[in-house]
Every structure is written in C-alpha cells, then in structure tokens.
Amino acid sequence: MKPVVQTPVDPASAAQVLRRFRVVFNAVRSHFQQVEKLVGLGGAQVWALSVVRDHPGIGMGGIAKNLDIHQSTASNLIKTLLRKELIILSRSSGDRRNVHLDILPAGLAVLGRVSGPFEGVLPLALGKLPQQTLQRLDHDLGQLIGLLKADEEAGGIPLAEL
C-alpha cells in the first residue's frame, strides 16, 4: 500500500477557516447574549421553556431528547425554570419518579418577549443546509475533533452554556 502524502497546509487557508469559526461562534454568542439581556434567562433555558410549552406534560427525558443534552443537564435547566416559577412540575400518581412539566403564564410571557429562534441560530441554520453538506461537515469536524483530542462528551453541553 502506498503511504499517504500530505501536502503542506497553506497558512492563509488555515487562517481563513479560523476566521469563519470566529464568525460562527460570534453569531451564536451574540444571539444568546441578546436573549439573556432581553429576558434574564440563558439561551438553553429559553429553549427548554419553549419545549415545555410545545409539549405539555413532557418529562425530563423528553426535555433531554429535544435539546440533545444529558438528562442531568436537562434537570439543571428545569430547576432554574421551576425556581423562577415559569413552569410547574407534577408527579405521576402511578410512579412518583415520573414528572410532568407544564408552562405557567409567566413562562408564556417570557417566550412572548423573545423573537426566536428558541433553539438558537446555529441549529436553525444547520437545519437549512442540504443533507450532503451536513454529512461533509460532520466528517470534517470529526477529523478536527480527533486532531484536537477533544472530549466528545462536550457535545452534550448546550452552546448557550459554554
């Protein structure tokens, strides 16, 4: 088998890609800062609140799945919303471990002050890309993550929390 010969990286190309990452991160950060300034909640909390509104009676697992985060992270987001009295939690009569979440009028008022997108600008933009582009991005970012020796578990942390 022939060894793979890597061509030297053009420093200008690497710098251009770095600038593009900065543009993406700044767009995400700017959106979440605007949301937090407007309603006093982090972007992930607003997204979770919108999921509770859209899925009355949803449980903690449903929140985690909808936000694509770990259940303990979802639990922490929900605790804040409960403490601020934006949602209400009720326990299932059959199994007290099962909880049901519903939005309160104060939570609806918060969502009414946010123009969206509740999930953030990056998931919305990614959802508009062609499937082939998403697959290529996934592959290429996977290579980058490997070179960084990054912890893939960090993928379960909402961007608004970074």
DSSP file (Angstrom, degrees, kcal/mol; ACC not computed):
  #  RESIDUE AA STRUCTURE BP1 BP2  ACC     N-H-->O    O-->H-N    N-H-->O    O-->H-N    TCO  KAPPA ALPHA  PHI   PSI    X-CA   Y-CA   Z-CA
    1    1 A M              0   0    0      0, 0.0     0, 0.0     0, 0.0     0, 0.0   0.000 360.0 360.0 360.0 138.3    0.0    0.0    0.0
    2    2 A K        -     0   0    0      1,-0.1     2,-0.1     3,-0.0     3,-0.0  -0.587 360.0-114.8 -77.8 132.6    1.2    3.4   -0.9
    3    3 A P        -     0   0    0      0, 0.0     2,-0.5     0, 0.0    -1,-0.1  -0.379  31.3-110.3 -66.8 146.0    1.8    5.8    2.0
    4    4 A V        -     0   0    0     -2,-0.1     2,-0.6     1,-0.0     0, 0.0  -0.647  29.0-152.0 -78.4 126.4   -0.4    8.9    2.1
    5    5 A V        -     0   0    0     -2,-0.5     2,-0.4    -3,-0.0    -1,-0.0  -0.888   7.0-149.2-102.6 120.1    1.5   12.0    1.4
    6    6 A Q        -     0   0    0     -2,-0.6     3,-0.1     3,-0.0    -2,-0.0  -0.737  10.8-134.4 -90.0 133.5    0.1   15.1    3.0
    7    7 A T        -     0   0    0     -2,-0.4    -1,-0.0     1,-0.1     0, 0.0  -0.604  36.7 -93.1 -80.6 147.3    0.5   18.3    1.2
    8    8 A P        -     0   0    0      0, 0.0     2,-0.3     0, 0.0    -1,-0.1  -0.291  43.3-111.3 -60.7 143.8    1.7   21.2    3.3
    9    9 A V        -     0   0    0      1,-0.1     3,-0.0    -3,-0.1    -3,-0.0  -0.594  23.5-124.0 -79.1 133.5   -1.2   23.4    4.7
   10   10 A D    >>  -     0   0    0     -2,-0.3     4,-2.0     1,-0.2     3,-0.8  -0.685  15.0-145.4 -75.1 117.2   -1.4   26.9    3.3
   11   11 A P  H 3> S+     0   0    0      0, 0.0     4,-2.3     0, 0.0    -1,-0.2   0.834  99.2  56.6 -55.1 -33.3   -1.3   29.2    6.4
   12   12 A A  H 3> S+     0   0    0      2,-0.2     4,-2.1     1,-0.2     5,-0.1   0.878 106.3  49.8 -67.2 -36.2   -3.7   31.6    4.7
   13   13 A S  H <> S+     0   0    0     -3,-0.8     4,-2.2     2,-0.2    -1,-0.2   0.922 111.1  48.3 -67.2 -43.9   -6.3   28.8    4.2
   14   14 A A  H  X S+     0   0    0     -4,-2.0     4,-2.3     1,-0.2    -2,-0.2   0.899 111.9  50.2 -62.7 -40.3   -6.0   27.8    7.9
   15   15 A A  H  X S+     0   0    0     -4,-2.3     4,-2.3    -5,-0.2    -1,-0.2   0.887 108.8  52.2 -65.6 -38.7   -6.4   31.4    8.9
   16   16 A Q  H  X S+     0   0    0     -4,-2.1     4,-2.0     2,-0.2    -2,-0.2   0.913 110.4  47.5 -64.0 -42.9   -9.5   31.8    6.7
   17   17 A V  H  X S+     0   0    0     -4,-2.2     4,-2.2     2,-0.2    -2,-0.2   0.904 110.3  52.7 -65.8 -40.3  -11.1   28.8    8.3
   18   18 A L  H  X S+     0   0    0     -4,-2.3     4,-2.1     1,-0.2    -2,-0.2   0.914 108.1  51.2 -60.2 -42.5  -10.2   30.1   11.8
   19   19 A R  H  X S+     0   0    0     -4,-2.3     4,-2.2     1,-0.2    -1,-0.2   0.893 108.3  52.2 -61.5 -39.2  -11.9   33.4   10.9
   20   20 A R  H  X S+     0   0    0     -4,-2.0     4,-2.3     2,-0.2    -1,-0.2   0.892 107.3  51.6 -65.9 -39.0  -15.0   31.5    9.7
   21   21 A F  H  X S+     0   0    0     -4,-2.2     4,-2.9     1,-0.2     5,-0.2   0.915 109.1  51.7 -60.7 -42.1  -15.2   29.6   13.1
   22   22 A R  H  X S+     0   0    0     -4,-2.1     4,-2.7     1,-0.2    -2,-0.2   0.904 107.9  51.2 -61.4 -41.4  -14.9   33.0   14.8
   23   23 A V  H  X S+     0   0    0     -4,-2.2     4,-2.1     2,-0.2    -1,-0.2   0.929 112.6  46.2 -61.5 -45.3  -17.8   34.4   12.8
   24   24 A V  H  X S+     0   0    0     -4,-2.3     4,-2.3     2,-0.2    -2,-0.2   0.956 114.7  46.2 -62.3 -50.9  -20.0   31.3   13.7
   25   25 A F  H  X S+     0   0    0     -4,-2.9     4,-2.9     1,-0.2     5,-0.2   0.888 112.8  50.3 -61.5 -39.5  -19.1   31.5   17.4
   26   26 A N  H  X S+     0   0    0     -4,-2.7     4,-2.6    -5,-0.2    -1,-0.2   0.877 109.2  51.2 -67.8 -36.3  -19.7   35.2   17.5
   27   27 A A  H  X S+     0   0    0     -4,-2.1     4,-2.0    -5,-0.2    -2,-0.2   0.920 113.6  45.2 -64.3 -42.9  -23.1   34.8   15.8
   28   28 A V  H  X S+     0   0    0     -4,-2.3     4,-2.3     2,-0.2    -2,-0.2   0.948 115.5  46.1 -64.9 -49.3  -24.1   32.2   18.3
   29   29 A R  H  X S+     0   0    0     -4,-2.9     4,-2.5     1,-0.2     5,-0.2   0.904 111.4  52.2 -61.5 -42.5  -22.8   34.2   21.3
   30   30 A S  H  X S+     0   0    0     -4,-2.6     4,-2.2    -5,-0.2    -1,-0.2   0.910 109.3  49.8 -61.5 -43.3  -24.4   37.4   20.1
   31   31 A H  H  X S+     0   0    0     -4,-2.0     4,-2.2     1,-0.2    -2,-0.2   0.947 113.5  44.9 -60.6 -49.1  -27.8   35.7   19.8
   32   32 A F  H  X S+     0   0    0     -4,-2.3     4,-2.5     1,-0.2    -1,-0.2   0.852 111.6  52.9 -67.9 -33.6  -27.7   34.2   23.3
   33   33 A Q  H  X S+     0   0    0     -4,-2.5     4,-2.5    -5,-0.2    -1,-0.2   0.901 109.2  49.7 -65.6 -40.2  -26.5   37.4   24.8
   34   34 A Q  H  X S+     0   0    0     -4,-2.2     4,-2.0     2,-0.2    -2,-0.2   0.915 111.8  48.4 -63.8 -42.9  -29.4   39.3   23.2
   35   35 A V  H  X S+     0   0    0     -4,-2.2     4,-2.5     2,-0.2     6,-0.4   0.942 113.3  46.9 -62.0 -47.9  -31.8   36.7   24.6
   36   36 A E  H  X S+     0   0    0     -4,-2.5     4,-2.4     1,-0.2    -2,-0.2   0.897 112.6  49.2 -64.1 -39.8  -30.3   36.8   28.1
   37   37 A K  H  < S+     0   0    0     -4,-2.5    -1,-0.2     1,-0.2    -2,-0.2   0.878 114.0  47.5 -64.8 -36.7  -30.3   40.6   28.1
   38   38 A L  H  < S+     0   0    0     -4,-2.0    -2,-0.2    -5,-0.2    -1,-0.2   0.902 132.5  10.3 -72.5 -43.5  -34.0   40.7   26.9
   39   39 A V  H  < S-     0   0    0     -4,-2.5    -3,-0.2     2,-0.3    -2,-0.2   0.467  92.8-117.7-122.8  -3.5  -35.5   38.1   29.4
   40   40 A G  S  < S+     0   0    0     -4,-2.4     2,-0.3    -5,-0.4    -4,-0.2   0.670  79.4 106.8  76.0  14.7  -32.8   37.4   32.0
   41   41 A L  S    S-     0   0    0     -6,-0.4    -2,-0.3    69,-0.1    -1,-0.3  -0.932  73.1-108.7-123.5 150.3  -32.6   33.7   31.1
   42   42 A G     >  -     0   0    0     -2,-0.3     4,-2.1     1,-0.1     3,-0.2  -0.330  34.6-108.4 -69.7 159.4  -29.8   31.8   29.3
   43   43 A G  H  > S+     0   0    0      1,-0.2     4,-2.4     2,-0.2     5,-0.2   0.869 118.8  52.2 -58.0 -40.6  -30.5   30.6   25.8
   44   44 A A  H  > S+     0   0    0      1,-0.2     4,-2.6     2,-0.2    -1,-0.2   0.869 108.8  51.4 -66.2 -35.3  -30.7   26.9   26.8
   45   45 A Q  H  > S+     0   0    0      2,-0.2     4,-2.4    -3,-0.2    -2,-0.2   0.899 110.1  48.6 -67.2 -40.5  -33.3   27.8   29.5
   46   46 A V  H  X S+     0   0    0     -4,-2.1     4,-2.2     2,-0.2    -2,-0.2   0.907 111.6  50.0 -65.3 -41.0  -35.4   29.7   26.9
   47   47 A W  H  X S+     0   0    0     -4,-2.4     4,-1.9    71,-0.2    -2,-0.2   0.938 111.5  48.2 -62.4 -46.3  -35.1   26.7   24.5
   48   48 A A  H  X S+     0   0    0     -4,-2.6     4,-2.2     1,-0.2    -2,-0.2   0.904 110.0  53.0 -60.4 -41.1  -36.2   24.3   27.3
   49   49 A L  H  X S+     0   0    0     -4,-2.4     4,-2.2     1,-0.2    -1,-0.2   0.900 108.1  50.1 -61.0 -41.4  -39.1   26.6   28.2
   50   50 A S  H  X S+     0   0    0     -4,-2.2     4,-2.3     1,-0.2    -1,-0.2   0.854 108.6  52.8 -66.9 -33.6  -40.3   26.6   24.6
   51   51 A V  H  X S+     0   0    0     -4,-1.9     4,-1.6     2,-0.2    -2,-0.2   0.905 108.4  50.0 -67.7 -40.8  -40.1   22.8   24.6
   52   52 A V  H  < S+     0   0    0     -4,-2.2    51,-0.3     1,-0.2     6,-0.3   0.912 112.3  48.5 -62.6 -41.4  -42.3   22.6   27.7
   53   53 A R  H  < S+     0   0    0     -4,-2.2    -2,-0.2     1,-0.2    -1,-0.2   0.918 114.3  44.9 -62.8 -42.9  -44.7   25.0   26.1
   54   54 A D  H  < S+     0   0    0     -4,-2.3    -1,-0.2     1,-0.3    -2,-0.2   0.684 121.1  39.1 -77.2 -18.1  -44.8   22.9   22.9
   55   55 A H  S >< S-     0   0    0     -4,-1.6     3,-2.0    -3,-0.1    -1,-0.3  -0.609  81.8-157.0-132.5  72.0  -45.1   19.6   24.7
   56   56 A P  T 3  S+     0   0    0      0, 0.0    46,-0.2     0, 0.0    -3,-0.1  -0.215  80.4  17.9 -53.6 134.5  -47.4   20.0   27.7
   57   57 A G  T 3  S+     0   0    0     44,-2.4    45,-0.2     1,-0.2    -5,-0.1   0.535  87.8 160.6  82.1   7.0  -46.8   17.3   30.3
   58   58 A I  B <   -A  101   0A   0     -3,-2.0    43,-2.2    43,-0.6    -1,-0.2  -0.219  30.2-135.0 -59.9 150.8  -43.3   16.4   28.9
   59   59 A G     >  -     0   0    0     41,-0.2     4,-1.8     1,-0.0     5,-0.1  -0.433  27.8 -94.8-100.2 178.9  -40.9   14.6   31.2
   60   60 A M  H  > S+     0   0    0      1,-0.2     4,-2.4     2,-0.2     5,-0.2   0.880 124.0  54.0 -63.4 -39.4  -37.3   15.2   31.9
   61   61 A G  H  > S+     0   0    0      1,-0.2     4,-2.5     2,-0.2    -1,-0.2   0.876 106.9  52.4 -62.5 -36.9  -36.2   12.6   29.4
   62   62 A G  H  > S+     0   0    0      2,-0.2     4,-2.6     1,-0.2    -1,-0.2   0.879 108.3  50.1 -66.8 -38.0  -38.2   14.4   26.7
   63   63 A I  H  X S+     0   0    0     -4,-1.8     4,-2.2     2,-0.2    -2,-0.2   0.951 111.6  48.7 -62.4 -48.7  -36.5   17.7   27.5
   64   64 A A  H  X>S+     0   0    0     -4,-2.4     5,-2.3     1,-0.2     4,-0.8   0.914 113.8  46.6 -58.0 -44.7  -33.1   16.0   27.3
   65   65 A K  H ><5S+     0   0    0     -4,-2.5     3,-0.5     3,-0.2    -1,-0.2   0.926 111.9  49.5 -65.8 -45.4  -34.0   14.4   24.0
   66   66 A N  H 3<5S+     0   0    0     -4,-2.6    -1,-0.2     1,-0.2    -2,-0.2   0.851 119.3  37.9 -64.1 -34.6  -35.5   17.5   22.4
   67   67 A L  H 3<5S-     0   0    0     -4,-2.2    -1,-0.2    -5,-0.2    -2,-0.2   0.493 106.4-127.8 -93.5  -4.1  -32.4   19.6   23.4
   68   68 A D  T <<5 +     0   0    0     -4,-0.8     2,-0.3    -3,-0.5    -3,-0.2   0.938  66.6 125.1  55.0  51.6  -30.0   16.7   22.6
   69   69 A I      < -     0   0    0     -5,-2.3    -1,-0.2    -6,-0.1    88,-0.1  -0.851  69.1 -82.5-132.0 167.3  -28.4   17.0   26.1
   70   70 A H     >  -     0   0    0     86,-0.8     4,-2.2    -2,-0.3     3,-0.4  -0.378  40.3-117.9 -68.8 150.3  -27.7   14.7   29.0
   71   71 A Q  H  > S+     0   0    0      1,-0.2     4,-2.4     2,-0.2     5,-0.1   0.841 114.5  55.2 -62.1 -33.9  -30.6   14.2   31.4
   72   72 A S  H  > S+     0   0    0      2,-0.2     4,-1.8     1,-0.2    -1,-0.2   0.870 107.8  49.6 -67.7 -34.2  -28.7   15.8   34.3
   73   73 A T  H  > S+     0   0    0     -3,-0.4     4,-2.0     2,-0.2    -2,-0.2   0.909 110.7  50.1 -67.3 -42.0  -28.1   18.9   32.2
   74   74 A A  H  X S+     0   0    0     -4,-2.2     4,-2.5     1,-0.2    -2,-0.2   0.907 108.0  54.1 -61.0 -41.8  -31.8   19.0   31.4
   75   75 A S  H  X S+     0   0    0     -4,-2.4     4,-2.2     1,-0.2    -1,-0.2   0.898 107.4  50.1 -60.7 -41.3  -32.6   18.6   35.1
   76   76 A N  H  X S+     0   0    0     -4,-1.8     4,-1.4     2,-0.2    -1,-0.2   0.893 110.7  49.4 -65.3 -39.6  -30.4   21.6   36.0
   77   77 A L  H  X S+     0   0    0     -4,-2.0     4,-1.7     1,-0.2    -2,-0.2   0.925 111.9  48.8 -63.3 -43.5  -32.1   23.8   33.3
   78   78 A I  H  X S+     0   0    0     -4,-2.5     4,-2.6     1,-0.2     5,-0.2   0.869 103.9  59.9 -66.3 -37.5  -35.6   22.7   34.6
   79   79 A K  H  X S+     0   0    0     -4,-2.2     4,-2.6     1,-0.2    -1,-0.2   0.903 105.8  48.9 -57.5 -41.1  -34.6   23.5   38.2
   80   80 A T  H  X S+     0   0    0     -4,-1.4     4,-2.0     2,-0.2    -1,-0.2   0.919 110.9  49.1 -64.7 -43.3  -33.9   27.1   37.2
   81   81 A L  H  <>S+     0   0    0     -4,-1.7     5,-2.7     1,-0.2     6,-0.9   0.866 113.1  47.8 -65.9 -35.6  -37.3   27.4   35.4
   82   82 A L  H ><5S+     0   0    0     -4,-2.6     3,-1.6     3,-0.2    -2,-0.2   0.920 110.1  51.8 -67.6 -44.5  -39.1   26.0   38.4
   83   83 A R  H 3<5S+     0   0    0     -4,-2.6    -2,-0.2     1,-0.3    -1,-0.2   0.849 110.3  48.6 -61.9 -34.9  -37.3   28.3   40.8
   84   84 A K  T 3<5S-     0   0    0     -4,-2.0    -1,-0.3    -5,-0.2    -2,-0.2   0.405 113.3-122.6 -85.8   3.2  -38.3   31.3   38.7
   85   85 A E  T < 5S+     0   0    0     -3,-1.6    21,-0.3    -5,-0.1    -3,-0.2   0.879  75.2 126.2  57.2  43.3  -41.9   30.0   38.6
   86   86 A L  S   <S+     0   0    0     -5,-2.7    18,-2.7    20,-0.2    21,-0.5   0.631  74.3  23.0 -99.0 -21.1  -42.0   29.8   34.8
   87   87 A I  E    S-B  103   0A   0     -6,-0.9     2,-0.4    16,-0.3    16,-0.2  -0.892  72.0-135.0-136.6 167.3  -43.1   26.1   34.8
   88   88 A I  E     -B  102   0A   0     14,-3.0    14,-2.1    -2,-0.3     2,-0.5  -0.966  11.2-149.5-126.8 145.6  -44.8   23.7   37.1
   89   89 A L  E     -B  101   0A   0     -2,-0.4     2,-0.4    12,-0.2    12,-0.2  -0.945  14.4-179.5-115.4 131.6  -43.8   20.1   37.9
   90   90 A S  E     -B  100   0A   0     10,-2.5    10,-2.9    -2,-0.5     2,-0.3  -0.968  21.6-129.6-127.1 149.1  -46.3   17.4   38.8
   91   91 A R  E     -B   99   0A   0     -2,-0.4     8,-0.2     8,-0.2     5,-0.2  -0.720  27.4-105.7 -98.4 146.8  -45.5   13.8   39.7
   92   92 A S        -     0   0    0      6,-2.7     6,-0.1     3,-0.6    -1,-0.1  -0.447  19.9-139.5 -67.1 137.8  -47.3   10.9   38.1
   93   93 A S  S    S+     0   0    0      1,-0.2     3,-0.2    -2,-0.1    -1,-0.1   0.832 102.0  47.5 -69.5 -30.5  -49.7    9.2   40.5
   94   94 A G  S    S+     0   0    0      1,-0.3     2,-0.4     2,-0.0    -1,-0.2   0.891 128.2  17.5 -77.3 -40.7  -48.6    5.7   39.4
   95   95 A D    >   -     0   0    0      3,-0.1     3,-1.9     1,-0.1    -3,-0.6  -0.914  65.1-158.6-137.3 106.0  -44.8    6.3   39.6
   96   96 A R  T 3  S+     0   0    0     -2,-0.4    -1,-0.1     1,-0.3    -3,-0.1   0.638  90.1  67.5 -62.5 -15.4  -43.6    9.2   41.6
   97   97 A R  T 3  S+     0   0    0     -6,-0.1     2,-0.4     2,-0.1    -1,-0.3   0.786  84.5  84.4 -75.8 -26.0  -40.3    9.2   39.8
   98   98 A N    <   -     0   0    0     -3,-1.9    -6,-2.7    -6,-0.1     2,-0.3  -0.629  66.2-166.0 -79.8 129.6  -42.1   10.3   36.6
   99   99 A V  E     - B   0  91A   0     -2,-0.4     2,-0.4    -8,-0.2    -8,-0.2  -0.839  11.8-152.7-115.9 155.0  -42.6   14.0   36.3
  100  100 A H  E     - B   0  90A   0    -10,-2.9   -10,-2.5    -2,-0.3     2,-0.4  -0.994  12.2-154.9-126.1 131.3  -44.8   16.1   34.0
  101  101 A L  E     +AB  58  89A   0    -43,-2.2   -44,-2.4    -2,-0.4   -43,-0.6  -0.874  13.7 176.2-111.6 138.2  -43.8   19.7   33.2
  102  102 A D  E     - B   0  88A   0    -14,-2.1   -14,-3.0    -2,-0.4     2,-0.2  -0.990  29.7-113.8-138.6 148.1  -46.2   22.5   32.1
  103  103 A I  E     - B   0  87A   0     -2,-0.3   -16,-0.3   -51,-0.3   -17,-0.1  -0.530  25.3-145.1 -82.0 146.4  -45.6   26.1   31.4
  104  104 A L    >>  -     0   0    0    -18,-2.7     4,-2.0    -2,-0.2     3,-0.8  -0.640  32.6 -99.3-102.6 164.1  -47.1   28.8   33.6
  105  105 A P  H 3> S+     0   0    0      0, 0.0     4,-2.2     0, 0.0     5,-0.2   0.858 124.2  56.5 -53.2 -37.6  -48.4   32.2   32.4
  106  106 A A  H 3> S+     0   0    0    -21,-0.3     4,-1.8     1,-0.2   -20,-0.2   0.878 106.6  50.4 -63.3 -35.6  -45.1   33.9   33.5
  107  107 A G  H <> S+     0   0    0     -3,-0.8     4,-2.3   -21,-0.5    -1,-0.2   0.893 108.7  50.8 -67.6 -40.8  -43.3   31.4   31.2
  108  108 A L  H  X S+     0   0    0     -4,-2.0     4,-1.9     1,-0.2    -2,-0.2   0.885 108.3  53.5 -62.2 -38.1  -45.5   32.2   28.3
  109  109 A A  H  X S+     0   0    0     -4,-2.2     4,-0.7    -5,-0.2    -2,-0.2   0.901 107.5  50.9 -63.7 -40.8  -44.8   35.9   28.9
  110  110 A V  H >< S+     0   0    0     -4,-1.8     3,-1.4     1,-0.2     4,-0.5   0.952 111.1  47.3 -60.9 -49.6  -41.1   35.3   28.8
  111  111 A L  H >< S+     0   0    0     -4,-2.3     3,-1.1     1,-0.3    -1,-0.2   0.831 104.9  61.6 -63.1 -30.8  -41.4   33.5   25.4
  112  112 A G  H 3< S+     0   0    0     -4,-1.9    -1,-0.3     1,-0.2    -2,-0.2   0.722 101.5  53.1 -67.0 -20.3  -43.6   36.3   24.1
  113  113 A R  T << S+     0   0    0     -3,-1.4     2,-0.5    -4,-0.7    -1,-0.2   0.540  97.1  77.2 -91.4  -7.5  -40.7   38.7   24.6
  114  114 A V    <   -     0   0    0     -3,-1.1     4,-0.1    -4,-0.5   -79,-0.0  -0.899  62.0-160.6-107.5 127.7  -38.2   36.5   22.6
  115  115 A S        -     0   0    0     -2,-0.5     3,-0.1     1,-0.2    -1,-0.1   0.674  50.2-179.2 -80.1 -15.7  -38.5   36.6   18.8
  116  116 A G  S    S-     0   0    0      1,-0.3    -1,-0.2     2,-0.1     2,-0.1  -0.312  79.3-161.0  91.7-179.3  -36.6   33.3   18.5
  117  117 A P    >   -     0   0    0      0, 0.0     3,-1.1     0, 0.0    -1,-0.3   0.440  42.4-164.8 -72.4 139.2  -35.3   31.1   17.2
  118  118 A F  T 3  S+     0   0    0      1,-0.3   -71,-0.2    -3,-0.1   -70,-0.1   0.847  86.4  52.7 -64.1 -34.8  -35.6   29.5   20.7
  119  119 A E  T 3  S-     0   0    0      1,-0.3    -1,-0.3   -72,-0.1     3,-0.1   0.585 120.8-101.6 -78.8  -9.2  -33.2   26.7   19.9
  120  120 A G    <>  -     0   0    0     -3,-1.1     4,-1.1     1,-0.1    -1,-0.3  -0.259  30.3 -82.8 106.5 163.6  -30.5   29.2   18.8
  121  121 A V  H  > S+     0   0    0      2,-0.2     4,-2.3     1,-0.2     5,-0.2   0.804 118.6  58.7 -76.2 -29.9  -29.3   30.4   15.4
  122  122 A L  H  > S+     0   0    0      2,-0.2     4,-3.0     1,-0.2     5,-0.2   0.958 105.9  45.1 -70.6 -50.0  -26.9   27.5   14.8
  123  123 A P  H  > S+     0   0    0      0, 0.0     4,-2.0     0, 0.0    -1,-0.2   0.895 114.6  51.6 -59.0 -36.2  -29.3   24.6   14.9
  124  124 A L  H  < S+     0   0    0     -4,-1.1     4,-0.5     2,-0.2    -2,-0.2   0.936 112.7  44.2 -63.8 -45.9  -31.7   26.7   12.8
  125  125 A A  H >< S+     0   0    0     -4,-2.3     3,-1.3     1,-0.2     4,-0.5   0.911 111.8  52.5 -66.2 -42.5  -29.0   27.3   10.2
  126  126 A L  H >< S+     0   0    0     -4,-3.0     3,-1.3     1,-0.3    -1,-0.2   0.878 103.9  58.5 -61.4 -36.4  -27.8   23.7   10.2
  127  127 A G  T 3< S+     0   0    0     -4,-2.0    -1,-0.3     1,-0.3    -2,-0.2   0.654 102.6  54.5 -66.8 -15.1  -31.3   22.6    9.6
  128  128 A K  T <  S+     0   0    0     -3,-1.3    -1,-0.3    -4,-0.5    -2,-0.2   0.519  88.2  98.8 -94.9  -7.6  -31.4   24.6    6.4
  129  129 A L  S <  S-     0   0    0     -3,-1.3     2,-0.0    -4,-0.5     5,-0.0  -0.492  84.4-100.0 -80.0 149.9  -28.3   23.0    4.9
  130  130 A P     >  -     0   0    0      0, 0.0     4,-2.2     0, 0.0     3,-0.4  -0.354  32.4-114.9 -63.7 150.0  -28.5   20.2    2.4
  131  131 A Q  H  > S+     0   0    0      1,-0.2     4,-2.5     2,-0.2     5,-0.2   0.870 115.7  55.2 -54.7 -41.5  -28.0   16.7    3.8
  132  132 A Q  H  > S+     0   0    0      1,-0.2     4,-2.2     2,-0.2    -1,-0.2   0.892 107.8  49.2 -62.0 -40.0  -24.8   16.2    1.7
  133  133 A T  H  > S+     0   0    0     -3,-0.4     4,-2.8     2,-0.2    -1,-0.2   0.915 110.3  50.8 -65.7 -43.0  -23.3   19.4    3.2
  134  134 A L  H  X S+     0   0    0     -4,-2.2     4,-2.7     1,-0.2    -2,-0.2   0.908 110.4  49.4 -61.0 -42.0  -24.3   18.3    6.8
  135  135 A Q  H  X S+     0   0    0     -4,-2.5     4,-2.3     2,-0.2    -1,-0.2   0.908 112.3  47.5 -64.1 -41.8  -22.6   14.9    6.2
  136  136 A R  H  X S+     0   0    0     -4,-2.2     4,-2.8     2,-0.2     5,-0.2   0.918 112.9  48.9 -65.4 -43.4  -19.4   16.5    4.9
  137  137 A L  H  X S+     0   0    0     -4,-2.8     4,-3.1     2,-0.2     5,-0.3   0.924 110.7  51.1 -60.6 -44.7  -19.4   19.0    7.8
  138  138 A D  H  X S+     0   0    0     -4,-2.7     4,-1.9     2,-0.2    -2,-0.2   0.925 113.0  45.1 -59.2 -46.2  -19.9   16.1   10.3
  139  139 A H  H  X S+     0   0    0     -4,-2.3     4,-1.8     2,-0.2    -2,-0.2   0.945 116.1  45.1 -63.2 -48.7  -17.0   14.1    8.7
  140  140 A D  H  X S+     0   0    0     -4,-2.8     4,-2.0     1,-0.2    -2,-0.2   0.892 113.6  48.6 -66.7 -40.5  -14.6   17.1    8.6
  141  141 A L  H  X S+     0   0    0     -4,-3.1     4,-2.9    -5,-0.2    -1,-0.2   0.853 106.8  58.3 -68.2 -32.5  -15.5   18.3   12.1
  142  142 A G  H  X S+     0   0    0     -4,-1.9     4,-2.0    -5,-0.3    -2,-0.2   0.905 106.2  48.5 -60.2 -41.7  -14.9   14.7   13.3
  143  143 A Q  H  X S+     0   0    0     -4,-1.8     4,-2.2     2,-0.2    -2,-0.2   0.921 111.8  49.1 -63.0 -43.9  -11.4   14.9   11.9
  144  144 A L  H  X S+     0   0    0     -4,-2.0     4,-2.1     1,-0.2    -2,-0.2   0.917 109.6  51.4 -62.5 -44.4  -10.8   18.3   13.6
  145  145 A I  H  X>S+     0   0    0     -4,-2.9     5,-2.0     1,-0.2     4,-0.8   0.896 109.1  52.1 -59.5 -41.1  -12.1   16.9   16.9
  146  146 A G  H ><5S+     0   0    0     -4,-2.0     3,-0.6     1,-0.2    -1,-0.2   0.915 109.3  48.3 -61.9 -43.8   -9.7   14.0   16.6
  147  147 A L  H 3<5S+     0   0    0     -4,-2.2    -1,-0.2     1,-0.2    -2,-0.2   0.850 112.6  48.9 -65.4 -33.7   -6.7   16.3   16.0
  148  148 A L  H 3<5S-     0   0    0     -4,-2.1    -1,-0.2    -5,-0.2    -2,-0.2   0.644 101.3-137.2 -76.5 -14.3   -7.8   18.3   19.0
  149  149 A K  T <<5 +     0   0    0     -4,-0.8    -3,-0.2    -3,-0.6     2,-0.1   0.900  43.4 176.0  52.8  41.7   -8.1   15.2   21.1
  150  150 A A      < -     0   0    0     -5,-2.0     2,-0.7    -6,-0.1    -1,-0.2  -0.412  38.8-105.2 -80.1 152.8  -11.3   16.8   22.3
  151  151 A D    >   -     0   0    0      1,-0.2     3,-1.7    -2,-0.1     4,-0.2  -0.688  23.5-156.8 -78.3 112.7  -13.7   15.2   24.7
  152  152 A E  G >  S+     0   0    0     -2,-0.7     3,-1.7     1,-0.3    -1,-0.2   0.681  86.8  76.1 -67.6 -16.6  -16.7   14.2   22.6
  153  153 A E  G >  S+     0   0    0      1,-0.3     3,-1.9     2,-0.2    -1,-0.3   0.754  78.8  73.9 -63.8 -22.9  -18.9   14.2   25.8
  154  154 A A  G X  S+     0   0    0     -3,-1.7     3,-1.8     1,-0.3    -1,-0.3   0.676  75.7  79.7 -64.2 -15.8  -18.8   18.0   25.5
  155  155 A G  G <  S+     0   0    0     -3,-1.7    -1,-0.3     1,-0.3    -2,-0.2   0.655  83.9  62.6 -65.4 -14.5  -21.2   17.6   22.6
  156  156 A G  G <  S+     0   0    0     -3,-1.9   -86,-0.8    -4,-0.1    -1,-0.3   0.356  83.2  92.7 -91.8   5.3  -23.9   17.2   25.2
  157  157 A I  S <  S-     0   0    0     -3,-1.8     5,-0.1   -88,-0.1   -88,-0.0  -0.880  83.1-118.5-100.8 123.6  -23.4   20.7   26.6
  158  158 A P    >   -     0   0    0      0, 0.0     3,-1.8     0, 0.0     4,-0.4  -0.285  17.5-125.6 -59.0 142.8  -25.7   23.4   25.1
  159  159 A L  G >  S+     0   0    0      1,-0.3     3,-1.4     2,-0.2   -39,-0.0   0.839 110.3  63.5 -57.1 -33.1  -23.7   26.1   23.3
  160  160 A A  G 3  S+     0   0    0      1,-0.3    -1,-0.3     2,-0.1  -117,-0.2   0.714 100.6  53.3 -65.3 -18.7  -25.6   28.7   25.4
  161  161 A E  G <         0   0    0     -3,-1.8    -1,-0.3     1,-0.2    -2,-0.2   0.526 360.0 360.0 -92.9  -7.3  -23.9   27.2   28.4
  162  162 A L    <         0   0    0     -3,-1.4    -1,-0.2    -4,-0.4    -2,-0.1   0.467 360.0 360.0 -82.4 360.0  -20.3   27.4   27.1
